[in-house]
Amino acid sequence: MSFEGHKLFSLLPAVYRLRDAQLAQPHASGPLQSLLAIVAEQLAAIEENLDQLYDDQFIETCAPWVIPYIGDLVGYQSINGQALPGNMRAEVANTISHRQTKGTALMLEQLAREVTGWGAHAVEFFKLLGVTQYMKHIRLENCYSPDLHDWKAGEYAGSGLDATAHTIDVRRIAVERGRYNIQNVGIFLWSLDSYSLTMTPASHVAGAQDCFRFSPLGQDIRLFNYPDVTASAQPMRVPDQVRRRVLLDDINSGSISAYYGAGKSIALYVDGKLIDPGHGDLLICDLSGKDGHWVNRLPVTDTHKAAIDPELGRIALNPTIALSKPQVHTSFYYGFSGDMGGGEYPRASTFSASPRQRVIHVPREYSNIQSALDALDGDGVVEITDSATYEMAAGLVINVTSGKQLELRAGDHCRPILVLAGEIIVAGGADSAFSMNGLVVTANFAQQNASSALLRIPEKATGDKTNQLAQFNLTQSTLDPGWALRPAGNPHGGQPTVAVDQAGVQVAIQRSIIGAVTAHELATVTISDSIVDASDQSAVAYSASSGPSGGGALTLDGCTVIGRVHASLLTLVSNSILLARLDKNDNWNGPLWADRQQQGCVRFSYLPRKSIIPRSFECVEEDGINPDPLFASLRYGDSDPGYGKLLASTDDKIRRGADDGGEMGAFHFVLAPQREDDLRVRMQEYLPAGLEFGIFYQT
């Protein structure tokens, strides 16, 4: 009997309970007690229903079927939600919360941040108008002429954080032309994300003992801050480039630095010890100039231990410290458009190995990657658990056992860099598979020859046996498109990064940045959400591994390809941008060329002129009339963090020309236009009556 039944039965007079007990069978309840147990069950059901009716009045505790009704009562308006999918309960709860502060700048800012997932700042432009002020409402901070003694006025001029007064602008803000007017509200978006690199070795500058770069790849890089989104947007609360003056002011403020220090946006370690700005050990300055001739390098007599330039990502040690050849490590953030290529972001969901397979950790168990691979004997996982740079005296030789799977990967939140002095050779037995995940691979260029590649799947395995590898997967990795970077960020050359000489192998590349690819005519290559960069539009991005024929059957889905493509078959090209032009000294028939036009499909993509392709659907072809894609940068290693990113000013035929209304190209998966559309829907719902808004991209 339930507790409620016992409770109800105990309320009866004792005489009835005694008589019922006399009638009870052994180890059973009496008839009256059994009857009351049934009544108690119904009472409990009614009581539970009454409790639920009370709970259903609140979005936090209501039953799932009630959520749409509460949403309708508060005027919740659904959006696509493709950019940042959430649950209906949370969205309706946010709507109720936002109703309480509807129309305020802080709420609009929070709304933009929640809907897009980007850094956002809302500006009421009437506050920045240079007008004669009403004497009963004087705004002392709104001076018509900016204080030229204050560097901040010029540092943020024209940006979303500009606080200087402006004359009125009568153009409409709704089409992003005008700004400063009484009825205008501006939503500024920082669409680049900040990505971390933790305790990674700084790269030494050749010919200058005291000079280093934050980037382990050896090029200049703009340092970003990790945003604090818990309050109204300020420079430190949006993912933006760290400026010299801002960092200097932050360090010299006398309080704990918001940008510099362990666990913050920037940290510099020499021989394992953090350079402490509180003791005057760190100098922020301009270190521009050619290598060997940087300005403002520290003299021997200087009391500072190091100087850094956050806008160039450069470090100058005190010459006295540099003489001992110390170990220099850095932790910092850089800007990028999405989770593509090697990076310290979560990737456990992309691991392909079975949980039952043996896992060897580098450097904890083995310091040498080749030794760890050999110890697995062709079956298992080698996981690199730091963001160090691994200099190799040669390449890697990988042999996978027949019917088994081998994976070489970076651990979750790690970005190791492999610097090769030879090729990565991948071979295997029948029905074998090899995967690479989360790695950045470059080369010691001086030791390479012109016919090499960073990674090769040869025709013959060890011992002159036929290579029977069935599957090769490359996920969230970077194979340096130029093999290595010069200090200015430009690549060394345009040799292939992936060479597939084996017939029959299936190659799958996802969320990666690679250079040119050569593939056997009977191989199959599928590339999705990736950048294939041959370093020049007239260079070859995809072709056969040998001879004049096209490479194996190729599938491109959501890719940006820089360079010419010649494939035996274009199985599918979708939501992609192909930038190519013919080389006058070559005998190619077209910059995008499929040998077999009776099969395959090209859809929702941007194509170079004179392409030789199978049937096409809703494509934009370069012809001098159609719009062209506009990119922030098309050079890997450029100091511009917008590599491969379409500008918001790109024509909608391309920026919204994908099959789902999103943008074509490698960052189609970011769903930037859909995020913008969702924001416009929400802004119309919460904007005060009579006001107009505009969206402005800061990055």
N, C-alpha and C positions, 0 to 999 in steps of 0.2 A: 504494500500500500504506500502511496505517495505521502509526503509530509503534510500536504493540504488535507488528504483524507483522514490522517490521524488527528489533525487539528480539529476537523469538523466533528469527528466521532467523539472526541474528548469533551465536547460541549453538551453531549446528551446526559440526562440524569444517570446516576450510577446504576439504578435498578435495571434500566434497559440495557446498559452495557454488560451487566452480569448475566442477564437472561440470554443476550446474543452470544456471549462467550460459551454458555452451556450448550447452545445449539450448534456451535462451530465444530467442524470436523478436525481431527488431529492435524496439526501443522497447516491450518487454514483459517481464514477469517469467517466470522459469522455472517448470515445473510444481510443483517442491517448494516454491518460495517462495510460489506462489499458494495451495497447500494450507495452508501455515502461516498465511497471511493469514486464511483462513477460520477456522482454529482460534483465532487470536488474537481475532477478532471475538466468538466465543462466550465466550472467557475474559474479555474486557472486559465483556460483558454480565453474567456471573456476578459479577465484581468490583464492578460498579456496583450490582447487586442486594444484595450483602453490605453495601456502604456505606449503601444506603438502609435496609436492615434496622436498622443501627445508628442512623441518623438518626430512624427511626420511633419510637425509644424516648423522644424528647423532643418536647414540644408545639411548640417553636420551629421545629424542622426537619422534622417528620414530614410525610408526604404527606397531602393533603386527606382521603382516605378513612379515614385512621387517627384523625382528630380526634374523631369520635363515640365511638370505642372508648376512647380515653384519658379522654374526658369521663365515660364510664360507670364507668371504673375509679376515678376520684377522686370520684364521686358528684355530678357536675355536674347541676343541675336547671335546665331551660330556663324562661325567662319570656317574656312577650309581646314585650318589647323594642321596642314601638311608639314609646315616648317618645324613646329614644336608641338607634336600631338600630346594632349593631356586628357584627363578624364572629365566628364561632364559635371560631376559634383564640384570639382575644384573650380571650374570655369564659372559656374553659377554662384559659388561662394565669393569668388573675386568680384563678380558683377554686383552683388549685394554690398560688398565692402567699398567698391568704387562709387556706388551711388551716393554714399555719405560725403564724399569729397569731390563730387562731379564738377568738372570744369576748371579745377585748380591746376596750376602748372605742374606741381609735384605729382599729381595723380596722372596727368597726361604723359609725363615722363615715365612713370612707373608702368603705365599701360603700354607704351611703345616698347619698353624693355621686355615686358612679359610676352607680348605678341610676337616680336621679331627675334628675341633671343640675342640681340646685339646691344652694344652700348648706345644709350640714347640721352638726349637732352632737349627739353622743351623750353622755348624762349617766347615770352610775350613781348612782341616788338614795340608795343606802345611805350614800354618802359625805357626804350633806348632812343626815343625820338628827341632830337634837339629842339625843344620848344620853350617858349616863355612860360615859366612855371606859375601856377596859381599860388598866391601868397599864403593861403590857408593850408596848402599841402605842398610844402617844399621838400624836394628830394635832393639832399646835399650831395649824394654820390653820383648824381646824373649831371655832370658838367658838360657844357656844350663843347668846350675845347679840352682835349685830354691832357693830363699832366705828363709832359714829356720827360720829367725826371723819373717817372715810374715805367720800368721796362715792360711791365705786364701789358700795358696798353698796346704796344706794338707786337708783342709776342703772339697774341691771339687775334690780331686784327683780321676781320673777314671770316672768322671761324664761328662755330656755334658757341664758343666761350668768350666772344667779343663783348666787352662791357662798355665800350665808348659810345657816345651819342652820334646819331646819324640824322641827316635830313630826310624828309618824307619821300617815300617811293610809291608812286601811284600805280605801278604795274601790279597785276594780279598775282598773288602768292600761290593760288590754286594750281597754276601751271609752272611753278618754281621759277618765276622770273622776278617778281618783286619781293621785298622783304619788309622794310621798315614802314609800317602804317598802323593806324589805331586798331583796326579789326584783324590784324594778322598774327598768327601763331606759327612759329617754325618748329618742326621736329627734325633734329639733327641726329643722324645715325652713323655709328662707327661699325661698318660691316666687316671689318677684319677682326679676327680673334687673336688673343695673345696665347702663345704656346711656349711652354717652359723648356729649358735645358738646365739640368741640375748637375753640378759638380763635373762639368765637362772640361777637358784640358784646353787652355787657350793655345792658339796657333802662333808660333814664333815667326817673326818677320826676318827673312834672310838678309844678312848684311847689317843688322842692327841688333845688338845683343840685348838692349833694354826695351825693345818694341814687340808688342804682342797684339793679337786681335781676339775679340770675344768669340768669333765664329771658329769652330774647330776645322772648318773647311778652308779657312785662310783668306776670306774675302771680307770687305767692309759690310757691316750689317747695322741696321737701325734697331736700337733697343726699344722695346715696348714695356709698358707697365702692366702689372696684374691689377685689373680694376676692382675696386671696392664698390659694389652696387647696393650697399645697404642705405645709402643716403642720396640726396640730390646730387646730380652730376657736377663734378668739378674735374680739373685735369687728372687727378689721381683716381677718379672713379669711372673712367671710360678707357677702353683698350686703345691707347694712342701712343705715338712715339714720345719717348722721354726727351725733353729739350734740355740743352746745356744750362740755360739760365734757371729753368725750373728746378733741376736737380741741385744746382749750386745753392739756390735760395733755400731748398728743403734741408740740405745738409748744414747750412750756416744758421738755421733758424734758432738753434739753441735747444730744441726739443728733440725727441726721438724721431729719426728720419722715417718718412712714410714710404720712400722709394728704395733706400739702400739698407742692406743688412741681411742677415741669415733669415731665410724664409720669405724675403720680400722680392721686389722686382729685379734688383741688381745686387750681386755680391761678388767680391773679388777675394780670392784666397791665394796666399803665397806660402808655400811649404805647409799647407794645411791650416794656416791661421788667417782669420778674417782681417782684412785691412780695415781698421777702425777709424771712421771719420771723426768720432768724438774726441780723439787725441790729436787731431790735426795731421793725420797720416795720409789723407786722401785729398787730391786736388781735382776739380772739375774744370776742364779747359778745352780749347779747340786744338785738336791734334791733326789737322788737315795737312796735306802735302804729299809729295811722292815718297815712296818707301826709301828710308835712309835719310830723308830730309823733312821729317815731320816737324812742325812748328811747336814751340812751347814744351819741348822735352825737358825733363828735369836735370839741372846741373848737379854735380856731385855735392855741392854745398847746401842744396835744398833740404829742408827738414821733412818734406813730404816723402812718403815711401812709394807712392804711385800716383799717376794721373790717369783719368779716364775721359773719353769722349763718347757720350751716349748716342750722338747723332751719327757717328761713323763706326762705333763699336771698336774703338782702339784703346790700347793700354800702353802707358809708358812707365816703366819702373825706374826708381832711383838707380843710377849707374852703380852705386856701391852695392845695392842688393842684387843687381843683375850680374855682377861679377861672379857670384857664387852659383850661377845657373840654377835658380830655384825652380821648383815645380809650381806652375801657375794654373789655377783652376778658377772657373767662373760659374755662376748660376745667374741666368737672365731669362728674359722673355723676348720672343720675336713675333712679328705679325705675319699671318697667312690667312687665306680665305676659307680653308676647311681641313678636315682630317684626311689629308692626302700625303703620300710619301712617308718617309720615316719621321716619327715624332713621339713625344712623351704623352700620348693620349691612350685611353683605355682600348685595348685590343684583344682582351681575353676571349671575346665572343667570336673572333675571327680565327682562332687557333684551329687547325685542321686535324691535329694528331688525336689519337684515342687516349682517354684518361688512363688506360691500362698500359700504355707504352712507357718505357723507361725514359726518364728525363735527367740529363746531365746539365748542371749549371756552370756557366763560365762568368766570372773567374773563380768562383768559390771552390769548385772541384777540380777544374782544369784551367790553367792560364792560357793555354794554346787551343784555338778553335779546331785546328786540324786534328790534334790529339783527341779532343772530345768526340769528333765525328768518327775517328777510327775506332774508339772504344765502343761505340754503339754497334759496329759491325753491320751497318746498313739498315737498322731498324730502331727508331726511337726519336728523341727530341734533344737538340742542343739549344738551351735557352741562355741568352746573354742578359745578365741582370744589372747592368749599369749603362751609363751614357758615355763610356770612355771611347778613345780612339785606338783601334787595334792595327798597328803597323805590322805588315806581313812581309817576310822575306821572299815569299812566292805567292802563288794563288792558292786555291782550295781544290782538292780532288775529292769528289763525292760519289760514292757507289752505293746504290740502294739494292737490297736483297729482293729477289723475285717475290712478288705478291705482298711486299711490305711497303711501309710508308716512312719516310725520313723527313724531319722538319728542322730547319735552322731558323730561329726566331729571336726577336727581342722580347724581354719580359714586359709585362704590363707597366706602363709609365716609364719606359726606357727607350733611348735612341742611340744605340752603339753605331760607330762608324768603322767600316773596314777599309783600310788603305792597302790595295793590292799591288804586288809586283809581278803578277801573273794572272792568268784567267781562272775563273771558277769553272771547273769542269764537272758536269753532272751526267752521270750514267746510271743505268739500272738494269735489272733483269725483267723478265716478263711480268706484266701487270703491276709494276712498281710505280711509286709516286714520290716526288720531292717537292717540298714547299719552302719558300722563304717569306718571312713576315717581319716587318718593322725595321729593316736594316737600311742604312745609308752606305752605299758602296762607291768608292772612288779609287783612283789608281795613282801609283807612283809613275807619272807619265813618261819620265825619261827612260824607264826600263821596259816600255811597251814597244811593239813594232806595229806597222801600219795595218797588218792583216788580223790583228787580235780583236777580241771583244772582252767586255767585263765578265760576261757569263756566256758559256758555250755548252750546248748539248750536242756532243760530237756524234758522228756516224758510227764510230768504233769505240767500244769500251776498253778497259784495261785488258791486256793480253790479246789484243786484236779481235776480241769477240764483238759481235754485233750488239749495238746499244738497243735495248728493248724497253727503255723507259716509256711508260704509258702516259704519265701526266706530270706536268710542271706547273706549279702555282706560285705566283708572285703577288703578294698582298701588302698594301700600305708600306711600300719600300721605295727607295730612291736609288736608281742607278744613274750616277752623274752623267747628264747628256753629253758633256764634253770630256768625260773621263776624269777631269780635274779642273779646278778653277784657278785662274790667275788672280792676283790681289785685287784687281779692279772688278772682278766678278765675271769676266768674259771667259768662255771655255777655251781649252787648248785645241780641240779638234772635233771632227764630226764622224769619227769611227763608230761602228755599231756597238751598242751596249749589250744586246742579246743576239746571239747567233745560234740558230736552230738548224743543225746539219742533218738531223735524224728524220727519216720519213716515218709518218704515222703517229708521232707524239702530239698530244693535245696540250697547248699552252694557254693558261688563263691568267690574265694580269688585271688586278683590281686596285683602284685607289692608289695608283703609283705614278711616279715621275720617272720616265726612262728616256734614253736617247734612241737612235735608229735601231731597227730590228731587221735582221735577215732571217728568212725562214725557207726551209726545204719546200719544194712544190707540193709534196704530199703531207706536209704538216698542217695542223689546224691551230689558228691563233685567235683568241678572243680577248679583247681589251675593253674594259669598262671603267668609266669615271676616272680617267687617267689622262696624263699629258705625255705625248710622244714628240720629243723635241730633237730634231736633227741639227739644231743650231742655226739653220738658214732655210728659207723657203725654197731655195733652189737645190738644196742637198737632198739626199735620198733618205726618207724616213722608214720606208718598208719596201723590201724587194726580195728576190730569191737569194739563197745563200751563195749561189754561183750561177754563172751563165746569164743570158739576156732575158730569160722567162720571168714571169711574175712569181712572187712568194706564195706560200700556201694560203688556203682559204682563210679569209680575214673577216672578223666581226668587230665593229666599233660601235659602242653604245655609250653615249655621253662622254665623248673624248674630244680633246683639242690636239690636232696633229700639225706639226710645223715641219714641212718638207714633203717631197714627192712620194707618192704611193703607187706601187705596181704589184697587183695581186692576181693570182690565177682566177680567183673568184671572190667577189665581195658578197659574202653570205648575207650580211646585214650591216648597213651604216645608218645609225639612228641618233638623233639629238646631238650631232657632232659638228665640229668646225674643223675644216681642213684648209690649211693655208699653204699654198704651193704655187710655184711658177716653174716653167720649163727652163732648162739650161740650154743655151744656144749651142753649146759644144757637145751636146748629148743627142742620142737618137731616140729619145722617148717620144711616143705619140701623144701623150697627154700627161698633165701633172698628177691626175688621179686616173688610174688606168686599170681596168679589169679585163683579163683576157677573154673571159666568158661572160657575155652580156645577156644570155638567155636565162640565166639563173641569178638569184639574189635580188636584193632590193635596197634602194637608198632613199631614206625618208627623213623629213624634218631636219635637214642639215644644211650647212653652208658649204658650197663647193667651189673650187677654183674653175676658172674658165677653161674651155676645151677639154672638159673631163670626159672620159670614155667609160661609161658606167652602165649597169643594167637599168631596169625601169626605176623611175624616181617618182616621189610623191611629196608635195608641199616643201620643196627645197628652195633655197635662195642661192642662185649662181652668180658668181662675180662676172659682171658684164659692163661695168661702167655706169649702169643705171640703178641697179639694186644697191641697197646700202651695204657697207662693209662693217664687220665687227670692230669695235674699238676696245683696245686692251690697255690696262695700266702698264704692263710690261710683258715682253715676250722673250726675255733673256733670263735663263736660270742662273741664279747667283747674283743677279742685279740687286743693288741696295734697295730697290723699290720692292716692298713686300707684296705688292699686287701682281705677282707673277701669274700669268694665265687668267687673270680676273677680268671679266667684261665690265666696262664702265657703264654706269647707269644711263649715260647719254646715248648708248647704242640703240639703234632703231629697233622698234618693237617687233619687226619681222624676224629679228635674230634674238633679241633679248626675251621675247615671249613667243618664239617660233617653235619650241619643242612640242612634242605630242600632248603634253599635259599643261601647256600654257607657260611653261618655265623657259629658262634660257638654254640655248644650245651651248655645247662645249663641256669642258672637263668639270666645271662646278655646277652642272645641272642639278646634282644631288643636294646642293645647298638650298635650293628653292628660294632664291632671293626675290624674284618677282611675286611669288605666292606670299611671302612674308610681308612684302609691301602692300599687296592687295588686302591682306587681313588687317593690317594697320589702318588702311583707309576706311574699312568698314567700321572698325572700333572707334576711330576718331570722329566720324560722323555721329556716332551714338553719344559720345561724351563731350563733344565740343560745345562751349557755351553758345547760346543763340546769337546769331548775327555775326559770328566770327568765321574767318576762313583759315585754313592751315595749308602748309606746304611741307614737303619732305626733301631734305637736303642731305646728301651723303658726304661725310667728312673723310672716310677712307673707303 
